[in-house]
Amino acid sequence: MKDLHYHERNTPNRLGMTEIRNVEGEYRMWDDILARFPHLFIDNCCGGTMRQDLETLSRAISLWNTDATGPYIPVGNINQVSLQNQMMSANINRYIPYSICGTMGTTPYAIRSGFNAGLCYMDDIRLPQHKRDLDLINKGLRQWSLPEIDKLEDFTERKREQLKKGIAEAKRIRKYYLGNFYPHSGANLNARDWCVIQYHRPTYNDGIILAFRRHESPVNSYITNLCEIDPEADYKVIQSLTFKQSKPSIIRGVDLTNLNITIDDCPGSMLVEYSQEDPEYTSIQNEDSIESARSWEFNNWNESEGWIIPESINGGILGGAIWIMILSELDNFRPVSWKHQVWGPNLKHDLESPRGLAIPANQFNEIRIKLRNLSPETDGYIFWRSYRLQFSKCR
């Protein structure tokens, strides 16, 4: 970081060593904290990603990338907040699947600009009877050398309903954010440009395009050049200008690749959802619509929804999933066979679902578990065991 003035603390024959030792100390500090509090989540507020690298990413998550949008939120500059959020996503998502910073507004343009597999919403959504501290807000504005404000607008019921629709859409599309990422326009702060980004899931042959016409753009259309589209296949495509999904249409892959996106509103946005119409993928694509007797969303921070997570798994609830980090149990382990020496011990970690579900086996006889392994160094098996029948099966 430039504000630490590393160069002033170097000796002539040891250039760079001050910064190296400082960064090593930071990693060591985080390791010590996590060793003492293994269930802790560290939020790396990273100065516009200037403090993000492979080492910090392995130790922390980034729920707040920058304070850059903060000064514009109290004064209601939604266009600038949205523009900066678009630029952050178009740049950072090349390397990090998801990260967010503050956003405001309830229009599709504002919500889609700020959503990046998560949403950090900074409008005051409390009911009008809640007193707001205008003096405190103006004090913060003065620190940023920004003009003070005379009053705060109430968050109306209409805005509240619009925000609910935006959050519902965000939850529906966030599964795509771990797919392949393609920025199709320049990642910049030019208010006359468009921002167009694509997320594609090769396993499912589907994805989304988010297109933003910024508030000073003189053109109302953008011709895409989409990636990983089969020109010979048919795709079901839904193009939505609002939070209400439009009717799907079937488009040939060669035409979808160069889709012409038209947005008359300025600013405005369009969400394009597409999926390949191929029998091979039909069962996979429709899995979310299959009737289920019981499912768990894990949408609330550290709310396990009745699941029992043992200490050895170090589970936390975040972003629609249980995040698992298996802690080391090898300190006092002595290999007793060649199998253990090659593959290590067969460690077992039980994650227990709520009991007493009373699901009728004659109607529901399949259990689906979605597991994503983010570690390049581990492998394993999953066994599902009925508590009463003690039956297990490897998946």
N, C-alpha and C positions, 0 to 999 in steps of 0.2 A: 504494500500500500504506500502510495507516494507521501501520505501525511506522516509516516513514521520516520522519515528522514534517515534511512539506513546509511546513505552515503556519508553522512556527517560523523558516523560512529565507526567507520572503517579505518584501518591502518593501510598505508600504501601497498604493502605486500600481502594484504588479506582482504582484497576487494570481494564483496558479496558474502563474507562469512557472518557478518552481523545479522543479515536477513535470514540466512540459512539457519543459524542457531535459534533465532526468534521463532521461525516457523516450526522447527523441530520441537521447541518447547510448547508451542500451541498444541501440536499433535499429542505430545506426552500428557499435557493437562487434560485433554479430552479423554484419552485412554484411561487415565486415573479416575476421572469422574464416572465413566461408564463401568469401570471395574467395581466401583463402590455402589453405584446405582444402576444395575444392569437393565432395569425397565425404563430408564429415562430416555425421552426423545429430545434431541438437541435441535432447535430451530436455528439454522445458520442464516441470520440476517446479514446479507453478504455484500452490501454496498454496490448493487447493480451487478452481482456475480463476480466482483473482483476478489472475493475471498472463497471462491469455489474452485476446487481442483479435485483430482482423483482421491486424494487422502481425506479431504473434508467431506466429500460425498459419501465415503465409506463409513463415516462416523456420524453424520447428521443429515437431516432433511432440510429443505429450504421452503418454508411456508411464506417467507417474506423476503423478496429479493432486493428491494430497494425502497427508500423513502421518497423517491422522485415524484410519485403521484400524490403524496400527502398534502402538499401546499395547495393543490388545485381542488381538492375535495370540499373544504369548507366554503369556498367561493363559488362552487357549482359549475366549474369548468369541465363538463362531462366530455366534451370533444377532445381536450388535451389529455385527460385521464385515459380515455379509450385509445387514443393514438399511441400513447406510451406503452400501454399494456400490449397492444398488437405488436409493437416493435420488440418488446421484451420476449414475447413468445416466439416470434419469427427467428430470433437470434438464439436464445437459450435452448429451445427445444431440439436443436441439432445435436445437443450433447446430453441434456437432462430431460427425462420423460415428462416431468411436471414440476412447476414452481409458480408461485403467484405473488402479486403485490396488490395494494389496495385498489378497489374499484367502487364506482357509484353509478346511479341511474338504474332505470328499470326497463328501458327499451331493449329489444333484441340486439341492437347495435352495441349498447353499453355492456349488457350481460355477456354476450359472446366475446367481446373484446377482453373482458376481465377474467373469463373462465379459462382455466388451464388445468383440467382434471380436478380442480378445486376452485373455491371462490372465497376471497377475503373481502367481505362487503362492509363498506365504511359509511354508508348513509345512516343517519339516526332513524331507525325504523320504529322507535317507541311511539306510543299514542300521544296525541297533542297535549293531554293533561300532564305529561312528564315535563318537569322544568329543565331547560337546557341552559348551560352556563356560557352565555355569550361572551362574558369578559375573559374567560379562560381560552375560548377559541380565538378571540382577537389577540390575546397575548402570544399565542403560537404563531399567528399570521405575522405579527410584528417581528418575531424572530427570523422569519423567512423573508422579511422586507416586502411583504405583500399588503395590499390595502385591506383595511378592516371592513367588516360587514355590519349592517344595521339590524338585521333580523334573520332568523332561520325559518325556512319553509317547513310546514308540517308534512309528515309522511302520510299521505291520504290512503284511504282504504283501496282506492283504485290502484295506486302504486303497489300496495301490499299484495293485491291479487296478481298484478303483473309480475312481481318478483317471484311469487310462488310458481307461476308458469315457467319463468326462466330457470328456476332451480330444478323443476321437473325435467326440462329439456336437458339441462346440464348433466343430471344423473343418467339420462338415457344414452348420452353420447360419450360419456367419459371412458367407456371401455375401449374406445379407439385410440386413446392417447398413449398407449403403450405399443402402438403399431409403428410402422415405418413413417418417418416424418419428412415432408417435402415442402420447403418454402418456394412458392412460385412467383413471388414478386420481391422486390428489394426490401430488405429490413431496414427501414429508415423512419425519420420523423417528418417527412414531407407531407403536409396536409392535402396536397393535390394528387397524391398517389393512391393506388389501391393496395391493400394487403390481402394476399390470397395464400392460404396454407392448406395442405392435404395430409391426412393420416390414413394409412392403408394397412390392413391386416392380411398378410399373405395366406395365413392358415385358413381364413374364412372367405377370402376373395371379396372383401367388402371394405368400406371406409367412409370418410366424410371429407368435404371441402368446406372451409370457412372463408367467405369472401366479404371484404369490407370496402365499401366506397367511402372514403374519408370526406370530411365536411367542406373541403374546398375543391374536390375533384370535379373537373369540367366534363368528364365523360361518364356515361351511365352503363357501360358494358365492358366486359373483360373476357378475352378468349384464352382459355386455359390450355395447358400442355401437360395433362395428368400422367402420373407414373404408374407402372404395374397394372395397366389396363389391357386386357386381352382384346385386340381389335376384332376378333372373330366371334366373341361371346356376346350374349345379351345381358343387360344389366337392368335391374329394377332401380329407378332413380326417383327420389323425393326431393323437390326444391322448395324450401320454406323461407319466405321473407319474414314471417311472424313466428311466434311460438306455436301456432297451430300448424300441424303437418299438412302439407298439400297432398293431393291425390298422386299416387305413384304412376310413373310411366315407364315403358320399356324402351331402352335406348341401346343401339348397337355400340359395341366397344370402340369402334373407329370414330364414331361421332361423339361418344362420351369423352374421349381423350382430348378433343378440342371443343369442349363444351363452352358455349357462349352464355356467360352469366350476365343478366341484366338487372340492375338495381336503379329504380327511378328516384328513390328517396336519397337525399344528401344531407347528413350522412345516412347510410343504410347498410344492411348486411343481408347475406343469404347463407343458409345452411343447406348443403347438398349431401344427402345420404344415399349411398349406392351399394348394391350387393349383386354379385354375379348370379344369373339365373342358370344354374348348372345342377342337375340332379345329384351329382357327386357331393355337393355342399349343402343340399337342402336340409338334411337332418341337423347339420351343425348350425346353419343360420337360424333355424327355427327353434333352437333349444330354449331360448328365453321365453317363448310363448307356450311351452308345454305346461299343462296343468300340474300343479304341485300341491301336495298336502301341507307342506311346511317348508319355508325357506327363510334365510336370514340375510339381511342387507348389510349390517355392520356400518351404518351411516353415521352413528353418533360417536363422538370422541371417547375412546376407552370404555364403551358400553358393550359388554360381551354378549348381551341378549340371552343370558342363561348358560352360555358355554363355560366350562371349567378349563382354565389354561394353567398348566403347571409351571412352577418357577423355572424348570430346566429349559422350557421352550421360549421363555421371555416374550410372550405374546403381547402385542398392543393393537388397539382397534383404531384404524385410520383409513379414510377414503374407500369405504366399501369392502374392507378385507381385514382379516387377522394377519398381522405381520409377525413372522416367526424368526427368531434368531436363536439357534440352538447353542447353548453355552457349553464350554469344554468340560468334559468329565474324565479326561485322560491323565490328570496330574499324578494319580496314584495307581495307574493301570500298568500292569506288566503283561506283555504278550505271552500267551501260553501255547500257541500253535502257529504254524506257518500261515494259516488263513488269517489269523489276527494280525500277524506281522505284515501281510500284504494289504488286507482290506480294513484292518482295524476292528474294534469290537462292534457287536451288533447292538447299538444303543437304541432303546425304545423310549418314545415320548408320547404319552397318551393325552390327546386333546378330546375332552368329553363333551358331547352335546347335551342339551337339557333332557332330563328323563321324563317319563310319563307322557310322551307325545301322542300315544294311542292312535297311531296311523294304521288303518286297515290294510293288511298285507294283500288281500284279494283285489284291492283297487290300485295300490301303489307298491310296486315291487322293484323299484330302481332308485339308487342313491347316486347323485351327481356331486362331485367335489371338484371345484376349479382350483388348481394349484399352479403357481408360477414360481419357478426356482430362479432366483436372482444371483445365486452364488456359482461361480465357475469351478468351485473346488469340492462340491458336495453332490452326492447322489443318494438315493434311498428308495424305499418302498412305502406305500400307504396301505394299511389294513383297516377295514371297517368291521367292527365287531358289535354284534347285538348284545346288549347287556344281559338279557334274559337267556338267550339261546347260546351265547358264547361262540358264535359263528364268525369266522373271519375270511376275508377274501382279498387277495392282492390286486391292486388296480394299477 
